[in-house]
Amino acid sequence: MGILSFGIVGTVIFRAVAGPKPPSILLKWNAPAPKPGITIASYEIFRSQGSGAFEPLVSGVKVPTYVDHDVIQGNTYNYYVRAVDTQGNVSPPSNQATGIIP
C-alpha cells in the first residue's frame, strides 16, 4: 500500500522580510491525513527560481516545515512538496506556492 492515493493539502508559505538577518522563506504544509498501514517517513521539497525549472531543494525532511535560507533579495521562488512513506512510495506534488523576497 502506498501514499499515492492522497496528496499533501496545499503548501503554505510565510515570507520573511529582509532586515538585520539574511532573508529566508519559511515553508509550512499540512501533512496528509492518516491512512491505515501508511506512515509518512519524510518530505521532499522542490524549488524553482522565477519561471525556471523545478529542481530538488532538500529531501529527508522529517517535519512539515522547512526554512529556505538560500534566497536572494529581489527574487521570486516557487515550491512544491511531496511526501515519502516508509516503503519509499512518493505522493503526487502538493499545490505550488510562491514566495517573493522584497
C-alpha positions as CSV (number, residue, x, y, z in Angstrom):
1,M,0.0,0.0,0.0
2,G,1.4,3.4,-0.9
3,I,0.7,7.0,-0.3
4,L,-0.2,7.7,-3.9
5,S,-3.9,7.7,-3.2
6,F,-3.7,11.1,-1.5
7,G,-1.6,14.2,-1.6
8,I,-0.4,16.9,0.7
9,V,-3.0,19.5,1.4
10,G,-1.6,22.8,0.0
11,T,1.6,24.4,0.9
12,V,1.6,27.5,3.0
13,I,4.4,29.9,2.7
14,F,5.3,32.7,5.1
15,R,7.6,35.3,3.7
16,A,10.4,36.6,6.0
17,V,11.1,40.3,5.4
18,A,14.6,41.3,4.7
19,G,16.0,43.1,7.8
20,P,19.0,42.7,10.1
21,K,19.1,39.0,9.3
22,P,19.7,37.5,5.9
23,P,16.4,36.8,4.1
24,S,14.7,33.4,4.2
25,I,11.4,31.8,3.3
26,L,9.5,29.6,5.9
27,L,7.5,26.8,4.3
28,K,4.8,25.1,6.2
29,W,2.4,22.5,4.9
30,N,-0.3,20.2,6.1
31,A,0.7,16.5,6.4
32,P,-1.5,14.0,4.5
33,A,-4.4,12.7,6.5
34,P,-3.5,9.4,8.3
35,K,-4.3,6.2,6.4
36,P,-4.2,2.7,7.8
37,G,-1.0,0.9,7.0
38,I,0.7,4.1,5.7
39,T,3.3,6.0,7.7
40,I,4.9,9.2,6.3
41,A,8.7,8.9,6.7
42,S,9.8,12.3,5.2
43,Y,9.2,15.0,2.7
44,E,10.9,16.2,-0.4
45,I,10.9,19.9,-1.3
46,F,11.4,21.2,-4.9
47,R,12.1,24.8,-5.8
48,S,12.3,26.9,-9.0
49,Q,13.5,30.5,-9.3
50,G,11.2,32.8,-11.3
51,S,10.0,30.9,-14.3
52,G,12.8,28.4,-14.2
53,A,12.5,24.6,-14.0
54,F,11.9,22.9,-10.6
55,E,14.8,21.2,-9.0
56,P,15.2,19.2,-5.8
57,L,15.9,21.5,-2.9
58,V,16.1,19.1,0.0
59,S,14.9,15.6,0.9
60,G,14.6,13.7,4.2
61,V,12.7,16.5,5.9
62,K,11.0,14.8,8.9
63,V,8.5,17.6,9.9
64,P,6.1,19.6,7.8
65,T,8.1,22.8,7.9
66,Y,11.4,24.0,6.3
67,V,13.3,27.2,6.2
68,D,15.0,28.1,2.9
69,H,17.9,30.3,3.7
70,D,19.4,30.1,0.2
71,V,17.3,33.0,-1.2
72,I,18.3,36.4,-2.6
73,Q,16.5,39.7,-2.2
74,G,14.5,40.7,-5.3
75,N,13.9,37.1,-6.5
76,T,10.8,35.0,-6.7
77,Y,10.8,31.4,-5.6
78,N,8.2,28.6,-6.3
79,Y,7.9,25.5,-4.3
80,Y,6.1,22.2,-4.0
81,V,6.4,19.3,-1.6
82,R,6.0,15.5,-1.9
83,A,5.5,13.0,1.0
84,V,7.5,9.8,1.1
85,D,6.2,6.8,3.1
86,T,8.2,4.2,4.9
87,Q,8.0,1.9,1.9
88,G,9.6,4.6,-0.4
89,N,6.3,5.5,-2.2
90,V,6.1,9.1,-3.2
91,S,2.9,11.2,-3.2
92,P,1.9,13.5,-6.0
93,P,3.2,17.1,-5.7
94,S,1.4,19.5,-3.4
95,N,-0.1,22.7,-4.7
96,Q,2.6,25.1,-5.9
97,A,3.3,28.1,-3.7
98,T,5.3,31.2,-4.4
99,G,7.5,33.4,-2.1
100,I,8.9,36.8,-3.1
101,I,11.9,38.3,-1.3
102,P,11.4,42.1,-1.4
